[in-house]
Amino acid sequence: MRLFDLKGKVAIVTGSSKGIGRSIAENLAEAGAKVVISSRKAPACEEVAAGIRQRGGEAMVVPANISDKAQLENLVAATRKAWGRVDILVCNAASNPYFGPMVGLPDEVFGKIMQNNVLSNLWLCKLVQPEMAERKDGAIIIVSSIGGLKGSAELGAYCISKAADFQLARNLAVEWGPKNIRVNCIAPGLIKTDFARALYEDPARKAARESETPLRRLGEPDDIGGIAVLLASKAGSFITGQVIVADGGVTVR
Ligand SMILES: NC(=O)c1ccc[n+]([C@@H]2O[C@H](COP(=O)([O-])OP(=O)(O)OC[C@H]3O[C@@H](n4cnc5c(N)ncnc54)[C@H](OP(=O)(O)O)[C@@H]3O)[C@@H](O)[C@H]2O)c1
């Protein structure tokens, strides 16, 4: 357990009121970290935090919309005020307001996707970097997607943003590595959350996806949560700039 022990660490997880972010927050807490639960809706975050406390963990709630820089500044400031530090940052929240061909994509929607899914991650990374650099210790995890590894006819801008996250992690890994700040991406395949509901709700589409997946099933949020523990802990201490794919084998077929 020592390799995966996060006792004494403080973690911020964006988009942790449900889905993948919730599993990441719960698993980090299970490993001993104090976790900050954050999304736009405070009541949903409070429920997750209460569950963690009930199981003996430590959690607090700071609502923040990732599209608002001031709210992200407050997220980091409120965490430091309560717990004095940020050791682990998980940039998980993202948005995809457009489904369809690139030819129909309005410029402002493209800009919004890139801002929410890439620029807001950079904002958060820059906010936590100085204290991590000073301590020469920090773990940053960006939840990207296997969408960033392949071409797409329907999720074009989203996939561009997720590919950009891979490069963001690589750049920051190189730039901040000398300060022992590790920056990695997790790239999930199709995971059963509200976000991806349209991709698995239709039984025929779901069955087709399952049959093309070597593990013959879709992912669950808890298939991802433990990877964050690995990347944040001593067990992952020599991993940086990487993309950890968790997709049941879809991309290796
Ligand atoms: N599910 C999949 O198949 C899949 C596959 C690959 C990658 N991913 C990635 O995994 C991450 C999490 O997705 P998920 O599937 O877990 O989605 P989800 O279950 O819909 O959860 C999304 C979370 O993000 C929060 N959120 C949404 N917009 C936000 C905003 N503007 N500001 C702050 N928080 C916001 C939501 O809470 P509020 O509504 O309260 O803000 C919620 O906590 C995303 O980066 C997504 O791209 C998902």
PDBQT file of the ligand as one rigid body, heavy atoms in Angstrom, charges set to zero:
ROOT
HETATM    1  N1  LIG A 301     -17.381   9.230 -20.575  1.00  0.00    +0.000 N 
HETATM    2  C1  LIG A 301     -16.562   8.925 -21.567  1.00  0.00    +0.000 C 
HETATM    3  O1  LIG A 301     -16.819   8.022 -22.375  1.00  0.00    +0.000 OA
HETATM    4  C2  LIG A 301     -15.268   9.688 -21.716  1.00  0.00    +0.000 A 
HETATM    5  C3  LIG A 301     -14.319   9.187 -22.610  1.00  0.00    +0.000 A 
HETATM    6  C4  LIG A 301     -13.119   9.844 -22.768  1.00  0.00    +0.000 A 
HETATM    7  C5  LIG A 301     -12.856  10.978 -22.046  1.00  0.00    +0.000 A 
HETATM    8  N2  LIG A 301     -13.792  11.472 -21.183  1.00  0.00    +0.000 N 
HETATM    9  C6  LIG A 301     -13.447  12.694 -20.441  1.00  0.00    +0.000 C 
HETATM   10  O2  LIG A 301     -13.644  12.464 -19.062  1.00  0.00    +0.000 OA
HETATM   11  C7  LIG A 301     -13.901  13.705 -18.411  1.00  0.00    +0.000 C 
HETATM   12  C8  LIG A 301     -15.099  13.569 -17.501  1.00  0.00    +0.000 C 
HETATM   13  O3  LIG A 301     -16.210  13.169 -18.261  1.00  0.00    +0.000 OA
HETATM   14  P1  LIG A 301     -17.382  12.233 -17.677  1.00  0.00    +0.000 P 
HETATM   15  O4  LIG A 301     -17.678  11.262 -18.726  1.00  0.00    +0.000 OA
HETATM   16  O5  LIG A 301     -17.048  11.790 -16.314  1.00  0.00    +0.000 OA
HETATM   17  O6  LIG A 301     -18.589  13.291 -17.644  1.00  0.00    +0.000 OA
HETATM   18  P2  LIG A 301     -19.818  13.503 -16.633  1.00  0.00    +0.000 P 
HETATM   19  O7  LIG A 301     -20.180  12.242 -15.937  1.00  0.00    +0.000 OA
HETATM   20  O8  LIG A 301     -20.841  14.222 -17.434  1.00  0.00    +0.000 OA
HETATM   21  O9  LIG A 301     -19.200  14.498 -15.545  1.00  0.00    +0.000 OA
HETATM   22  C9  LIG A 301     -18.719  15.767 -15.946  1.00  0.00    +0.000 C 
HETATM   23  C10 LIG A 301     -18.288  16.529 -14.720  1.00  0.00    +0.000 C 
HETATM   24  O10 LIG A 301     -17.758  17.780 -15.113  1.00  0.00    +0.000 OA
HETATM   25  C11 LIG A 301     -18.526  18.843 -14.533  1.00  0.00    +0.000 C 
HETATM   26  N3  LIG A 301     -18.561  19.951 -15.486  1.00  0.00    +0.000 N 
HETATM   27  C12 LIG A 301     -19.132  19.980 -16.706  1.00  0.00    +0.000 A 
HETATM   28  N4  LIG A 301     -18.951  21.191 -17.273  1.00  0.00    +0.000 NA
HETATM   29  C13 LIG A 301     -18.233  21.929 -16.379  1.00  0.00    +0.000 A 
HETATM   30  C14 LIG A 301     -17.747  23.257 -16.371  1.00  0.00    +0.000 A 
HETATM   31  N5  LIG A 301     -17.960  24.090 -17.379  1.00  0.00    +0.000 N 
HETATM   32  N6  LIG A 301     -17.072  23.681 -15.275  1.00  0.00    +0.000 NA
HETATM   33  C15 LIG A 301     -16.847  22.853 -14.229  1.00  0.00    +0.000 A 
HETATM   34  N7  LIG A 301     -17.291  21.598 -14.177  1.00  0.00    +0.000 NA
HETATM   35  C16 LIG A 301     -17.976  21.144 -15.247  1.00  0.00    +0.000 A 
HETATM   36  C17 LIG A 301     -19.884  18.216 -14.214  1.00  0.00    +0.000 C 
HETATM   37  O11 LIG A 301     -20.582  18.844 -13.152  1.00  0.00    +0.000 OA
HETATM   38  P3  LIG A 301     -21.513  20.175 -13.294  1.00  0.00    +0.000 P 
HETATM   39  O12 LIG A 301     -22.513  19.887 -14.336  1.00  0.00    +0.000 OA
HETATM   40  O13 LIG A 301     -22.065  20.350 -11.910  1.00  0.00    +0.000 OA
HETATM   41  O14 LIG A 301     -20.574  21.296 -13.633  1.00  0.00    +0.000 OA
HETATM   42  C18 LIG A 301     -19.429  16.824 -13.779  1.00  0.00    +0.000 C 
HETATM   43  O15 LIG A 301     -18.942  16.869 -12.458  1.00  0.00    +0.000 OA
HETATM   44  C19 LIG A 301     -14.027  14.737 -19.523  1.00  0.00    +0.000 C 
HETATM   45  O16 LIG A 301     -12.796  15.405 -19.667  1.00  0.00    +0.000 OA
HETATM   46  C20 LIG A 301     -14.297  13.893 -20.754  1.00  0.00    +0.000 C 
HETATM   47  O17 LIG A 301     -13.867  14.536 -21.932  1.00  0.00    +0.000 OA
HETATM   48  C21 LIG A 301     -14.996  10.856 -21.015  1.00  0.00    +0.000 A 
ENDROOT
TORSDOF 0
